[in-house]
Amino acid sequence: KFGLQSEHQQDNISQTIQKFRQEVLEDLGNTPKKLSSKYFYDSIGDNLFQQIMAMQTYYLTNCELDIFKNKTADIAHFIKADEEPFDLIELGAGDAMKSSYLLRRLIDQDVNFSYMPIDISGNILSLLKTNLNKSIPNLEITCLKGEYFEMIDQATALSSRRKVVLFLGSNIGNMELEEATQFCSSLHQKLNVGDYLVMGFDLKKHPQTILNAYDDPTGITAKFNLNLLARINRELEANFDLNQFEHYQTYDPLSGACRSYLISLAAQQVIIDNQHISFLENEPIYMEISQKFSDNDIRQLAHQSGFSPISELYDSKNWFVDVIWQ
Ligand code: AVJ
């Protein structure tokens, strides 16, 4: 089943599945039920997210691409600092579509740096490496597959150069506000004087614009959510009936919380790894938060986690911002 992988890799795989099983059973055993959106990204989920990014209504990608196409000079200027060599660590690198503009610019300017993409999906990392080796041959790449903080520790162990951390795409929005503050504080603790954090935030805007990005009539986002149930079926010997769950999206313009749920359409029992999970009719599984921010929310986050804001780069519509913190 595991082909020619080493025993060590097999251990890692079974450990990963073990953790997945444990977390799913715990999250579905509680009330309210939830699942963690970090598990969306198996190879089918990666592909569905690529389809989401290509949707007209999913404005986030184009907005941040606008920033990376037109304001890369500014980003490069700030992170180059005093020309000290650095490692550019990207959290949740995905296909590196946006960051590749920055990578190319730094290579063209002969900047001394290496690129360390971190992602939970080994599948997307191998695609990324193949593509970047072809398109930017002189780029030094070290792929790190795993959870963010464990991999940052690994990056620090591998190289003593100063660090610039990229966290794009409003991935920070996948955390509840308190968790985001905790996350930024931990990141701040791991970094040193002279290090930088470049982070993307989706901004509060007309509520309908936001809802349209996540409640698409084509049903791709629904499929993206339902794929996690399918993944649990595939990997944890479960028997979710995908026709008995429906995607439901909300956006609260006061808090900026954009949340997705899967609603159980009937009273039903699902078996996961020999354990029975009961669902009431209309019971929700809370799937994902995609938090939206005001400029003030962002300043507050920097302040509470100990970072000093250096610069803010907006897209032409002012719908999205990439901030540079020191
Ligand atoms: C990858 C976390 C930025 O929250 O906008 C897209 C994921 N979920 N559509 C987001 C997602 C539904 C996306 N992030």
py3Dmol code that shows the C-alpha trace and the ligand (Angstrom):
import py3Dmol

protein = """\
ATOM      1  CA  LYS A   1       0.000   0.000   0.000  1.00  0.00           C
ATOM      2  CA  PHE A   2       2.833   2.426   0.824  1.00  0.00           C
ATOM      3  CA  GLY A   3       4.934   1.506  -2.194  1.00  0.00           C
ATOM      4  CA  LEU A   4       8.644   1.961  -1.713  1.00  0.00           C
ATOM      5  CA  GLN A   5       8.413   4.353   1.205  1.00  0.00           C
ATOM      6  CA  SER A   6      10.789   3.751   4.078  1.00  0.00           C
ATOM      7  CA  GLU A   7       9.674   2.436   7.448  1.00  0.00           C
ATOM      8  CA  HIS A   8      10.258   5.907   8.864  1.00  0.00           C
ATOM      9  CA  GLN A   9       7.901   7.448   6.314  1.00  0.00           C
ATOM     10  CA  GLN A  10       5.310   4.743   7.032  1.00  0.00           C
ATOM     11  CA  ASP A  11       5.539   5.640  10.720  1.00  0.00           C
ATOM     12  CA  ASN A  12       4.953   9.272   9.846  1.00  0.00           C
ATOM     13  CA  ILE A  13       1.943   8.382   7.700  1.00  0.00           C
ATOM     14  CA  SER A  14       0.291   6.262  10.371  1.00  0.00           C
ATOM     15  CA  GLN A  15       1.028   8.950  12.972  1.00  0.00           C
ATOM     16  CA  THR A  16      -0.635  11.554  10.753  1.00  0.00           C
ATOM     17  CA  ILE A  17      -3.734   9.383  10.272  1.00  0.00           C
ATOM     18  CA  GLN A  18      -3.790   8.591  13.980  1.00  0.00           C
ATOM     19  CA  LYS A  19      -3.897  12.289  14.805  1.00  0.00           C
ATOM     20  CA  PHE A  20      -6.532  12.934  12.131  1.00  0.00           C
ATOM     21  CA  ARG A  21      -8.751  10.132  13.539  1.00  0.00           C
ATOM     22  CA  GLN A  22      -8.364  11.345  17.114  1.00  0.00           C
ATOM     23  CA  GLU A  23      -9.183  14.947  16.251  1.00  0.00           C
ATOM     24  CA  VAL A  24     -12.208  14.056  14.088  1.00  0.00           C
ATOM     25  CA  LEU A  25     -13.706  11.765  16.742  1.00  0.00           C
ATOM     26  CA  GLU A  26     -13.214  14.374  19.442  1.00  0.00           C
ATOM     27  CA  ASP A  27     -14.589  17.272  17.337  1.00  0.00           C
ATOM     28  CA  LEU A  28     -17.679  15.294  16.269  1.00  0.00           C
ATOM     29  CA  GLY A  29     -18.190  13.942  19.789  1.00  0.00           C
ATOM     30  CA  ASN A  30     -18.633  17.447  21.232  1.00  0.00           C
ATOM     31  CA  THR A  31     -21.599  19.819  21.007  1.00  0.00           C
ATOM     32  CA  PRO A  32     -21.587  21.859  18.838  1.00  0.00           C
ATOM     33  CA  LYS A  33     -19.936  19.523  16.348  1.00  0.00           C
ATOM     34  CA  LYS A  34     -17.040  20.887  14.325  1.00  0.00           C
ATOM     35  CA  LEU A  35     -14.280  19.803  11.980  1.00  0.00           C
ATOM     36  CA  SER A  36     -10.933  21.485  11.397  1.00  0.00           C
ATOM     37  CA  SER A  37     -10.590  23.275   8.047  1.00  0.00           C
ATOM     38  CA  LYS A  38      -6.883  22.405   7.923  1.00  0.00           C
ATOM     39  CA  TYR A  39      -7.999  18.914   6.833  1.00  0.00           C
ATOM     40  CA  PHE A  40      -9.682  20.239   3.668  1.00  0.00           C
ATOM     41  CA  TYR A  41      -6.448  19.911   1.726  1.00  0.00           C
ATOM     42  CA  ASP A  42      -5.961  16.359   0.456  1.00  0.00           C
ATOM     43  CA  SER A  43      -5.261  16.049  -3.283  1.00  0.00           C
ATOM     44  CA  ILE A  44      -8.978  16.411  -4.149  1.00  0.00           C
ATOM     45  CA  GLY A  45      -9.299  19.359  -1.737  1.00  0.00           C
ATOM     46  CA  ASP A  46      -6.183  20.998  -3.234  1.00  0.00           C
ATOM     47  CA  ASN A  47      -7.785  20.723  -6.637  1.00  0.00           C
ATOM     48  CA  LEU A  48     -11.130  22.122  -5.426  1.00  0.00           C
ATOM     49  CA  PHE A  49      -9.342  25.057  -3.779  1.00  0.00           C
ATOM     50  CA  GLN A  50      -7.592  25.771  -7.108  1.00  0.00           C
ATOM     51  CA  GLN A  51     -11.094  25.865  -8.662  1.00  0.00           C
ATOM     52  CA  ILE A  52     -12.284  28.237  -5.907  1.00  0.00           C
ATOM     53  CA  MET A  53      -9.354  30.571  -6.592  1.00  0.00           C
ATOM     54  CA  ALA A  54     -10.303  30.622 -10.272  1.00  0.00           C
ATOM     55  CA  MET A  55     -13.915  31.672  -9.540  1.00  0.00           C
ATOM     56  CA  GLN A  56     -14.897  35.222 -10.590  1.00  0.00           C
ATOM     57  CA  THR A  57     -16.591  35.775  -7.213  1.00  0.00           C
ATOM     58  CA  TYR A  58     -13.586  34.626  -5.123  1.00  0.00           C
ATOM     59  CA  TYR A  59     -11.972  38.086  -5.308  1.00  0.00           C
ATOM     60  CA  LEU A  60      -9.229  37.357  -2.708  1.00  0.00           C
ATOM     61  CA  THR A  61      -6.804  35.775  -5.174  1.00  0.00           C
ATOM     62  CA  ASN A  62      -6.994  38.573  -7.743  1.00  0.00           C
ATOM     63  CA  CYS A  63      -6.694  41.253  -5.079  1.00  0.00           C
ATOM     64  CA  GLU A  64      -3.540  39.777  -3.574  1.00  0.00           C
ATOM     65  CA  LEU A  65      -2.171  39.011  -7.035  1.00  0.00           C
ATOM     66  CA  ASP A  66      -2.681  42.701  -7.865  1.00  0.00           C
ATOM     67  CA  ILE A  67      -0.515  43.567  -4.822  1.00  0.00           C
ATOM     68  CA  PHE A  68       2.199  41.049  -5.717  1.00  0.00           C
ATOM     69  CA  LYS A  69       2.253  42.134  -9.375  1.00  0.00           C
ATOM     70  CA  ASN A  70       2.275  45.878  -8.737  1.00  0.00           C
ATOM     71  CA  LYS A  71       3.828  46.397  -5.311  1.00  0.00           C
ATOM     72  CA  THR A  72       6.522  43.714  -5.186  1.00  0.00           C
ATOM     73  CA  ALA A  73       9.187  46.412  -5.360  1.00  0.00           C
ATOM     74  CA  ASP A  74       7.970  47.771  -2.008  1.00  0.00           C
ATOM     75  CA  ILE A  75       7.831  44.330  -0.392  1.00  0.00           C
ATOM     76  CA  ALA A  76      11.322  43.487  -1.692  1.00  0.00           C
ATOM     77  CA  HIS A  77      12.644  46.831  -0.469  1.00  0.00           C
ATOM     78  CA  PHE A  78      11.483  46.319   3.106  1.00  0.00           C
ATOM     79  CA  ILE A  79      12.432  42.655   3.551  1.00  0.00           C
ATOM     80  CA  LYS A  80      15.909  43.051   1.968  1.00  0.00           C
ATOM     81  CA  ALA A  81      16.616  45.391   4.861  1.00  0.00           C
ATOM     82  CA  ASP A  82      20.414  45.801   5.103  1.00  0.00           C
ATOM     83  CA  GLU A  83      21.170  43.053   2.548  1.00  0.00           C
ATOM     84  CA  GLU A  84      21.775  40.444   5.274  1.00  0.00           C
ATOM     85  CA  PRO A  85      21.086  37.004   3.707  1.00  0.00           C
ATOM     86  CA  PHE A  86      17.781  35.476   4.809  1.00  0.00           C
ATOM     87  CA  ASP A  87      15.458  32.490   4.565  1.00  0.00           C
ATOM     88  CA  LEU A  88      12.053  33.279   3.117  1.00  0.00           C
ATOM     89  CA  ILE A  89       9.645  30.948   4.920  1.00  0.00           C
ATOM     90  CA  GLU A  90       6.152  30.704   3.454  1.00  0.00           C
ATOM     91  CA  LEU A  91       3.407  29.287   5.690  1.00  0.00           C
ATOM     92  CA  GLY A  92       0.754  27.405   3.702  1.00  0.00           C
ATOM     93  CA  ALA A  93       2.608  28.041   0.455  1.00  0.00           C
ATOM     94  CA  GLY A  94       0.140  26.114  -1.714  1.00  0.00           C
ATOM     95  CA  ASP A  95       1.100  26.601  -5.365  1.00  0.00           C
ATOM     96  CA  ALA A  96       3.101  29.790  -4.546  1.00  0.00           C
ATOM     97  CA  MET A  97       1.247  31.606  -7.317  1.00  0.00           C
ATOM     98  CA  LYS A  98       1.435  35.008  -5.592  1.00  0.00           C
ATOM     99  CA  SER A  99       4.816  34.669  -3.914  1.00  0.00           C
ATOM    100  CA  SER A 100       6.464  33.589  -7.195  1.00  0.00           C
ATOM    101  CA  TYR A 101       6.336  37.255  -8.302  1.00  0.00           C
ATOM    102  CA  LEU A 102       8.361  38.201  -5.227  1.00  0.00           C
ATOM    103  CA  LEU A 103      10.736  35.237  -5.648  1.00  0.00           C
ATOM    104  CA  ARG A 104      11.462  36.198  -9.258  1.00  0.00           C
ATOM    105  CA  ARG A 105      12.079  39.811  -8.346  1.00  0.00           C
ATOM    106  CA  LEU A 106      14.510  38.887  -5.543  1.00  0.00           C
ATOM    107  CA  ILE A 107      16.382  36.497  -7.864  1.00  0.00           C
ATOM    108  CA  ASP A 108      16.542  39.168 -10.594  1.00  0.00           C
ATOM    109  CA  GLN A 109      18.016  41.569  -8.028  1.00  0.00           C
ATOM    110  CA  ASP A 110      20.618  38.959  -7.017  1.00  0.00           C
ATOM    111  CA  VAL A 111      19.395  38.977  -3.418  1.00  0.00           C
ATOM    112  CA  ASN A 112      20.990  36.319  -1.213  1.00  0.00           C
ATOM    113  CA  PHE A 113      18.108  34.216   0.140  1.00  0.00           C
ATOM    114  CA  SER A 114      16.630  30.730   0.141  1.00  0.00           C
ATOM    115  CA  TYR A 115      12.945  29.801  -0.148  1.00  0.00           C
ATOM    116  CA  MET A 116      11.389  27.474   2.453  1.00  0.00           C
ATOM    117  CA  PRO A 117       7.746  26.705   1.665  1.00  0.00           C
ATOM    118  CA  ILE A 118       5.764  25.013   4.454  1.00  0.00           C
ATOM    119  CA  ASP A 119       2.512  23.211   3.729  1.00  0.00           C
ATOM    120  CA  ILE A 120       0.409  20.461   5.286  1.00  0.00           C
ATOM    121  CA  SER A 121      -0.140  19.028   1.789  1.00  0.00           C
ATOM    122  CA  GLY A 122       2.825  17.007   0.489  1.00  0.00           C
ATOM    123  CA  ASN A 123       0.951  16.751  -2.783  1.00  0.00           C
ATOM    124  CA  ILE A 124       0.924  20.515  -3.425  1.00  0.00           C
ATOM    125  CA  LEU A 125       4.560  20.911  -2.254  1.00  0.00           C
ATOM    126  CA  SER A 126       5.912  18.483  -4.838  1.00  0.00           C
ATOM    127  CA  LEU A 127       3.922  20.302  -7.554  1.00  0.00           C
ATOM    128  CA  LEU A 128       5.290  23.631  -6.319  1.00  0.00           C
ATOM    129  CA  LYS A 129       8.880  22.397  -6.360  1.00  0.00           C
ATOM    130  CA  THR A 130       8.609  20.995  -9.897  1.00  0.00           C
ATOM    131  CA  ASN A 131       7.056  24.225 -11.181  1.00  0.00           C
ATOM    132  CA  LEU A 132       9.501  26.600  -9.456  1.00  0.00           C
ATOM    133  CA  ASN A 133      12.571  24.557 -10.483  1.00  0.00           C
ATOM    134  CA  LYS A 134      11.406  25.048 -14.054  1.00  0.00           C
ATOM    135  CA  SER A 135      10.326  28.713 -13.887  1.00  0.00           C
ATOM    136  CA  ILE A 136      13.040  30.095 -11.527  1.00  0.00           C
ATOM    137  CA  PRO A 137      15.994  27.687 -11.964  1.00  0.00           C
ATOM    138  CA  ASN A 138      18.392  29.652  -9.727  1.00  0.00           C
ATOM    139  CA  LEU A 139      16.086  29.565  -6.713  1.00  0.00           C
ATOM    140  CA  GLU A 140      17.263  27.503  -3.732  1.00  0.00           C
ATOM    141  CA  ILE A 141      14.182  25.651  -2.346  1.00  0.00           C
ATOM    142  CA  THR A 142      13.744  23.548   0.801  1.00  0.00           C
ATOM    143  CA  CYS A 143      10.208  22.132   1.134  1.00  0.00           C
ATOM    144  CA  LEU A 144       8.936  21.497   4.668  1.00  0.00           C
ATOM    145  CA  LYS A 145       5.801  19.338   5.001  1.00  0.00           C
ATOM    146  CA  GLY A 146       3.926  19.603   8.280  1.00  0.00           C
ATOM    147  CA  GLU A 147       2.405  21.900  10.873  1.00  0.00           C
ATOM    148  CA  TYR A 148       3.586  25.527  10.833  1.00  0.00           C
ATOM    149  CA  PHE A 149       5.440  25.818  14.137  1.00  0.00           C
ATOM    150  CA  GLU A 150       7.117  22.413  13.977  1.00  0.00           C
ATOM    151  CA  MET A 151       8.389  23.286  10.508  1.00  0.00           C
ATOM    152  CA  ILE A 152       9.556  26.764  11.561  1.00  0.00           C
ATOM    153  CA  ASP A 153      11.636  25.027  14.248  1.00  0.00           C
ATOM    154  CA  GLN A 154      13.012  22.740  11.572  1.00  0.00           C
ATOM    155  CA  ALA A 155      13.850  25.736   9.353  1.00  0.00           C
ATOM    156  CA  THR A 156      15.680  27.371  12.268  1.00  0.00           C
ATOM    157  CA  ALA A 157      17.603  24.139  12.895  1.00  0.00           C
ATOM    158  CA  LEU A 158      18.569  23.888   9.203  1.00  0.00           C
ATOM    159  CA  SER A 159      19.832  27.454   8.831  1.00  0.00           C
ATOM    160  CA  SER A 160      20.905  30.279  11.107  1.00  0.00           C
ATOM    161  CA  ARG A 161      20.140  33.073   8.660  1.00  0.00           C
ATOM    162  CA  ARG A 162      17.588  35.720   9.587  1.00  0.00           C
ATOM    163  CA  LYS A 163      13.994  34.873   8.701  1.00  0.00           C
ATOM    164  CA  VAL A 164      11.284  36.534   6.651  1.00  0.00           C
ATOM    165  CA  VAL A 165       7.942  34.795   7.117  1.00  0.00           C
ATOM    166  CA  LEU A 166       5.199  35.036   4.472  1.00  0.00           C
ATOM    167  CA  PHE A 167       1.654  34.205   5.528  1.00  0.00           C
ATOM    168  CA  LEU A 168      -0.530  35.143   2.565  1.00  0.00           C
ATOM    169  CA  GLY A 169      -4.050  34.637   1.266  1.00  0.00           C
ATOM    170  CA  SER A 170      -5.739  35.706   4.517  1.00  0.00           C
ATOM    171  CA  ASN A 171      -4.952  32.242   5.840  1.00  0.00           C
ATOM    172  CA  ILE A 172      -4.829  33.941   9.258  1.00  0.00           C
ATOM    173  CA  GLY A 173      -8.608  34.328   8.811  1.00  0.00           C
ATOM    174  CA  ASN A 174      -8.971  30.572   9.321  1.00  0.00           C
ATOM    175  CA  MET A 175      -8.392  31.173  13.047  1.00  0.00           C
ATOM    176  CA  GLU A 176     -10.795  32.606  15.600  1.00  0.00           C
ATOM    177  CA  LEU A 177      -9.550  36.095  16.641  1.00  0.00           C
ATOM    178  CA  GLU A 178      -8.215  34.895  19.982  1.00  0.00           C
ATOM    179  CA  GLU A 179      -6.405  32.021  18.313  1.00  0.00           C
ATOM    180  CA  ALA A 180      -4.957  34.449  15.711  1.00  0.00           C
ATOM    181  CA  THR A 181      -3.560  36.636  18.498  1.00  0.00           C
ATOM    182  CA  GLN A 182      -2.073  33.567  20.173  1.00  0.00           C
ATOM    183  CA  PHE A 183      -0.631  32.446  16.837  1.00  0.00           C
ATOM    184  CA  CYS A 184       1.010  35.829  16.117  1.00  0.00           C
ATOM    185  CA  SER A 185       2.412  35.987  19.674  1.00  0.00           C
ATOM    186  CA  SER A 186       3.981  32.534  19.280  1.00  0.00           C
ATOM    187  CA  LEU A 187       5.393  33.560  15.917  1.00  0.00           C
ATOM    188  CA  HIS A 188       6.794  36.720  17.485  1.00  0.00           C
ATOM    189  CA  GLN A 189       8.488  34.607  20.148  1.00  0.00           C
ATOM    190  CA  LYS A 190      10.123  32.377  17.562  1.00  0.00           C
ATOM    191  CA  LEU A 191      11.516  35.291  15.538  1.00  0.00           C
ATOM    192  CA  ASN A 192      14.471  37.556  16.268  1.00  0.00           C
ATOM    193  CA  VAL A 193      15.288  41.239  15.884  1.00  0.00           C
ATOM    194  CA  GLY A 194      15.714  41.943  12.160  1.00  0.00           C
ATOM    195  CA  ASP A 195      13.206  39.296  11.100  1.00  0.00           C
ATOM    196  CA  TYR A 196      10.022  40.242   9.236  1.00  0.00           C
ATOM    197  CA  LEU A 197       6.487  38.949   8.862  1.00  0.00           C
ATOM    198  CA  VAL A 198       4.536  39.649   5.653  1.00  0.00           C
ATOM    199  CA  MET A 199       0.881  38.798   6.192  1.00  0.00           C
ATOM    200  CA  GLY A 200      -2.247  39.040   3.996  1.00  0.00           C
ATOM    201  CA  PHE A 201      -5.632  40.109   5.396  1.00  0.00           C
ATOM    202  CA  ASP A 202      -9.003  40.114   3.669  1.00  0.00           C
ATOM    203  CA  LEU A 203     -10.697  43.373   4.642  1.00  0.00           C
ATOM    204  CA  LYS A 204     -14.286  44.010   5.757  1.00  0.00           C
ATOM    205  CA  LYS A 205     -16.307  45.165   2.760  1.00  0.00           C
ATOM    206  CA  HIS A 206     -19.901  44.983   1.452  1.00  0.00           C
ATOM    207  CA  PRO A 207     -21.346  41.855   3.118  1.00  0.00           C
ATOM    208  CA  GLN A 208     -22.882  40.609  -0.146  1.00  0.00           C
ATOM    209  CA  THR A 209     -19.488  40.697  -1.896  1.00  0.00           C
ATOM    210  CA  ILE A 210     -18.079  38.507   0.860  1.00  0.00           C
ATOM    211  CA  LEU A 211     -21.031  36.110   0.890  1.00  0.00           C
ATOM    212  CA  ASN A 212     -20.801  35.734  -2.908  1.00  0.00           C
ATOM    213  CA  ALA A 213     -17.173  34.604  -2.579  1.00  0.00           C
ATOM    214  CA  TYR A 214     -18.113  31.749  -0.249  1.00  0.00           C
ATOM    215  CA  ASP A 215     -21.657  30.859  -1.309  1.00  0.00           C
ATOM    216  CA  ASP A 216     -21.094  30.356  -5.023  1.00  0.00           C
ATOM    217  CA  PRO A 217     -24.047  29.206  -7.155  1.00  0.00           C
ATOM    218  CA  THR A 218     -21.765  26.718  -8.957  1.00  0.00           C
ATOM    219  CA  GLY A 219     -21.479  24.730  -5.719  1.00  0.00           C
ATOM    220  CA  ILE A 220     -17.679  24.449  -5.746  1.00  0.00           C
ATOM    221  CA  THR A 221     -17.391  25.683  -2.159  1.00  0.00           C
ATOM    222  CA  ALA A 222     -20.091  23.184  -1.122  1.00  0.00           C
ATOM    223  CA  LYS A 223     -18.044  20.412  -2.761  1.00  0.00           C
ATOM    224  CA  PHE A 224     -14.918  21.715  -1.012  1.00  0.00           C
ATOM    225  CA  ASN A 225     -16.658  21.370   2.372  1.00  0.00           C
ATOM    226  CA  LEU A 226     -18.274  18.010   1.577  1.00  0.00           C
ATOM    227  CA  ASN A 227     -14.908  16.645   0.465  1.00  0.00           C
ATOM    228  CA  LEU A 228     -13.798  16.605   4.088  1.00  0.00           C
ATOM    229  CA  LEU A 229     -16.623  14.141   4.862  1.00  0.00           C
ATOM    230  CA  ALA A 230     -15.550  12.126   1.807  1.00  0.00           C
ATOM    231  CA  ARG A 231     -11.949  12.223   3.044  1.00  0.00           C
ATOM    232  CA  ILE A 232     -13.062  10.902   6.431  1.00  0.00           C
ATOM    233  CA  ASN A 233     -14.884   8.101   4.578  1.00  0.00           C
ATOM    234  CA  ARG A 234     -11.755   7.319   2.548  1.00  0.00           C
ATOM    235  CA  GLU A 235      -9.146   7.523   5.297  1.00  0.00           C
ATOM    236  CA  LEU A 236     -11.000   6.618   8.495  1.00  0.00           C
ATOM    237  CA  GLU A 237     -13.393   3.884   7.352  1.00  0.00           C
ATOM    238  CA  ALA A 238     -16.485   6.009   7.821  1.00  0.00           C
ATOM    239  CA  ASN A 239     -19.845   5.979   6.047  1.00  0.00           C
ATOM    240  CA  PHE A 240     -21.028   9.597   5.681  1.00  0.00           C
ATOM    241  CA  ASP A 241     -23.825   9.887   3.105  1.00  0.00           C
ATOM    242  CA  LEU A 242     -22.827  13.122   1.343  1.00  0.00           C
ATOM    243  CA  ASN A 243     -26.389  13.629   0.069  1.00  0.00           C
ATOM    244  CA  GLN A 244     -27.568  13.982   3.663  1.00  0.00           C
ATOM    245  CA  PHE A 245     -25.456  17.100   4.381  1.00  0.00           C
ATOM    246  CA  GLU A 246     -25.846  20.595   2.938  1.00  0.00           C
ATOM    247  CA  HIS A 247     -23.423  23.515   2.819  1.00  0.00           C
ATOM    248  CA  TYR A 248     -24.624  26.649   4.676  1.00  0.00           C
ATOM    249  CA  GLN A 249     -22.662  29.914   4.662  1.00  0.00           C
ATOM    250  CA  THR A 250     -22.979  32.991   6.898  1.00  0.00           C
ATOM    251  CA  TYR A 251     -21.286  36.381   7.155  1.00  0.00           C
ATOM    252  CA  ASP A 252     -21.677  38.704  10.147  1.00  0.00           C
ATOM    253  CA  PRO A 253     -20.738  42.274   9.166  1.00  0.00           C
ATOM    254  CA  LEU A 254     -20.372  43.300  12.822  1.00  0.00           C
ATOM    255  CA  SER A 255     -17.709  40.809  13.839  1.00  0.00           C
ATOM    256  CA  GLY A 256     -16.364  40.131  10.322  1.00  0.00           C
ATOM    257  CA  ALA A 257     -16.778  36.386  10.891  1.00  0.00           C
ATOM    258  CA  CYS A 258     -17.577  34.457   7.711  1.00  0.00           C
ATOM    259  CA  ARG A 259     -18.464  30.905   8.734  1.00  0.00           C
ATOM    260  CA  SER A 260     -19.380  27.754   6.863  1.00  0.00           C
ATOM    261  CA  TYR A 261     -21.391  24.822   8.154  1.00  0.00           C
ATOM    262  CA  LEU A 262     -22.599  21.464   6.918  1.00  0.00           C
ATOM    263  CA  ILE A 263     -26.201  20.872   8.013  1.00  0.00           C
ATOM    264  CA  SER A 264     -27.437  17.345   8.627  1.00  0.00           C
ATOM    265  CA  LEU A 265     -30.594  17.021   6.513  1.00  0.00           C
ATOM    266  CA  ALA A 266     -31.957  14.141   8.604  1.00  0.00           C
ATOM    267  CA  ALA A 267     -31.630  12.470  11.969  1.00  0.00           C
ATOM    268  CA  GLN A 268     -28.894   9.959  11.190  1.00  0.00           C
ATOM    269  CA  GLN A 269     -26.033   7.873  12.527  1.00  0.00           C
ATOM    270  CA  VAL A 270     -22.605   7.786  10.996  1.00  0.00           C
ATOM    271  CA  ILE A 271     -19.979   5.170  11.796  1.00  0.00           C
ATOM    272  CA  ILE A 272     -16.359   6.326  11.985  1.00  0.00           C
ATOM    273  CA  ASP A 273     -13.746   3.739  12.901  1.00  0.00           C
ATOM    274  CA  ASN A 274     -16.416   1.574  14.572  1.00  0.00           C
ATOM    275  CA  GLN A 275     -17.749   4.492  16.629  1.00  0.00           C
ATOM    276  CA  HIS A 276     -21.321   5.727  16.193  1.00  0.00           C
ATOM    277  CA  ILE A 277     -21.904   9.471  15.845  1.00  0.00           C
ATOM    278  CA  SER A 278     -25.529  10.651  16.003  1.00  0.00           C
ATOM    279  CA  PHE A 279     -26.823  13.677  14.154  1.00  0.00           C
ATOM    280  CA  LEU A 280     -30.131  15.422  14.813  1.00  0.00           C
ATOM    281  CA  GLU A 281     -32.124  16.723  11.870  1.00  0.00           C
ATOM    282  CA  ASN A 282     -30.740  20.217  11.019  1.00  0.00           C
ATOM    283  CA  GLU A 283     -27.763  19.818  13.326  1.00  0.00           C
ATOM    284  CA  PRO A 284     -24.770  21.851  12.074  1.00  0.00           C
ATOM    285  CA  ILE A 285     -21.126  20.846  11.791  1.00  0.00           C
ATOM    286  CA  TYR A 286     -19.079  24.046  12.043  1.00  0.00           C
ATOM    287  CA  MET A 287     -16.489  23.718   9.282  1.00  0.00           C
ATOM    288  CA  GLU A 288     -14.534  26.943   8.777  1.00  0.00           C
ATOM    289  CA  ILE A 289     -14.087  30.573   9.730  1.00  0.00           C
ATOM    290  CA  SER A 290     -12.761  33.056   7.162  1.00  0.00           C
ATOM    291  CA  GLN A 291     -12.412  36.143   9.351  1.00  0.00           C
ATOM    292  CA  LYS A 292     -12.522  39.612   7.731  1.00  0.00           C
ATOM    293  CA  PHE A 293     -10.578  42.513   9.252  1.00  0.00           C
ATOM    294  CA  SER A 294     -10.669  46.313   9.572  1.00  0.00           C
ATOM    295  CA  ASP A 295      -7.436  48.344   9.578  1.00  0.00           C
ATOM    296  CA  ASN A 296      -8.002  48.799  13.274  1.00  0.00           C
ATOM    297  CA  ASP A 297      -8.418  45.028  13.872  1.00  0.00           C
ATOM    298  CA  ILE A 298      -5.051  44.524  12.140  1.00  0.00           C
ATOM    299  CA  ARG A 299      -3.245  47.237  14.116  1.00  0.00           C
ATOM    300  CA  GLN A 300      -4.616  45.743  17.305  1.00  0.00           C
ATOM    301  CA  LEU A 301      -3.391  42.275  16.332  1.00  0.00           C
ATOM    302  CA  ALA A 302       0.136  43.638  15.713  1.00  0.00           C
ATOM    303  CA  HIS A 303       0.103  45.474  19.011  1.00  0.00           C
ATOM    304  CA  GLN A 304      -1.201  42.538  21.067  1.00  0.00           C
ATOM    305  CA  SER A 305       1.332  40.114  19.617  1.00  0.00           C
ATOM    306  CA  GLY A 306       4.365  42.399  19.954  1.00  0.00           C
ATOM    307  CA  PHE A 307       5.068  43.243  16.289  1.00  0.00           C
ATOM    308  CA  SER A 308       5.808  46.723  14.919  1.00  0.00           C
ATOM    309  CA  PRO A 309       3.938  47.594  11.701  1.00  0.00           C
ATOM    310  CA  ILE A 310       6.348  48.773   8.981  1.00  0.00           C
ATOM    311  CA  SER A 311       4.143  49.129   5.907  1.00  0.00           C
ATOM    312  CA  GLU A 312       0.692  48.320   4.443  1.00  0.00           C
ATOM    313  CA  LEU A 313       0.201  47.476   0.782  1.00  0.00           C
ATOM    314  CA  TYR A 314      -3.366  47.592  -0.567  1.00  0.00           C
ATOM    315  CA  ASP A 315      -4.832  46.331  -3.849  1.00  0.00           C
ATOM    316  CA  SER A 316      -6.400  48.897  -6.187  1.00  0.00           C
ATOM    317  CA  LYS A 317      -9.924  48.267  -4.788  1.00  0.00           C
ATOM    318  CA  ASN A 318      -8.789  48.470  -1.130  1.00  0.00           C
ATOM    319  CA  TRP A 319     -10.358  45.057  -0.531  1.00  0.00           C
ATOM    320  CA  PHE A 320      -7.205  43.289   0.670  1.00  0.00           C
ATOM    321  CA  VAL A 321      -3.966  44.276   2.394  1.00  0.00           C
ATOM    322  CA  ASP A 322      -0.525  42.743   2.787  1.00  0.00           C
ATOM    323  CA  VAL A 323       1.174  44.140   5.876  1.00  0.00           C
ATOM    324  CA  ILE A 324       4.865  44.098   6.731  1.00  0.00           C
ATOM    325  CA  TRP A 325       5.632  43.751  10.430  1.00  0.00           C
ATOM    326  CA  GLN A 326       8.960  43.696  12.205  1.00  0.00           C
TER     327      GLN A 326
END
"""
ligand_1 = """\
14
AVJ
C -7.358 29.457 2.021
C -8.225 30.009 4.152
C -7.766 31.736 2.600
O -10.867 31.223 3.925
O -10.904 32.263 2.032
C -12.055 29.429 0.343
C -10.270 28.937 2.157
N -12.719 28.385 2.100
N -13.378 29.178 0.220
C -10.555 31.329 2.738
C -11.649 28.916 1.542
C -13.772 28.540 1.279
C -9.636 30.284 2.128
N -8.255 30.345 2.732
"""
view = py3Dmol.view(width=600, height=400)
view.addModel(protein, "pdb")
view.setStyle({"model": 0}, {"cartoon": {"style": "trace"}})
view.addModel(ligand_1, "xyz")
view.setStyle({"model": 1}, {"stick": {}})
view.zoomTo()
view.show()
